[in-house]
Amino acid sequence: MFAGWWRIVLNWGVLAEASAMSTRSGSKLCLQVKSGEVNIVPRRLFGSDPDAVAAIINYYLRHQADRGHLTTPRPRCNSWHRNHSSALKALRRESR
């Protein structure tokens, strides 16, 4: 995860859970590692909705076989959606 000079590098093997939190200073993404350490990342550093990012991270934490989708480029958006529709449906179910 990059944001100018700021960088966190976490392998899937050490990441325990992701969650979002709201504070007076704005939304943040919380990345908890298995050792118990929590990395808090302000929304402005990654430019996306912390709730959505946490849901996506947690999906791929639980579905290791689908992680290849994160690195496999697809030539067209429709192709991507067809190949990831099961992951998208599972995300919607899990976020309810």
Residue pairs with C-beta under 8 A, 6 or more apart in sequence:
1 7
1 8
1 9
1 10
1 41
1 45
1 46
3 41
3 44
3 45
3 46
4 45
6 45
8 31
8 39
8 41
10 31
10 33
10 39
12 60
12 61
12 64
12 67
14 33
14 34
14 35
15 31
15 32
15 33
15 34
15 57
15 61
16 32
16 33
16 34
17 32
17 58
17 61
18 29
18 30
18 31
18 32
18 53
18 54
18 57
18 58
18 61
19 29
19 30
19 32
19 54
20 27
20 28
20 29
20 30
20 49
20 50
20 51
20 53
20 54
21 27
21 28
21 30
21 40
21 50
22 28
25 42
26 42
26 43
26 44
27 42
27 43
27 49
27 50
27 51
28 40
28 41
28 42
28 43
28 50
29 40
29 41
29 43
29 46
29 50
29 53
29 54
30 38
30 39
30 40
30 41
30 54
31 38
31 39
31 40
31 41
31 57
32 38
32 39
33 39
41 50
43 49
43 50
46 53
55 91
55 94
55 95
56 91
58 94
59 66
59 87
59 90
59 91
59 94
60 66
60 67
60 70
63 87
63 90
66 87
69 83
69 84
69 87
74 80
74 83
81 88
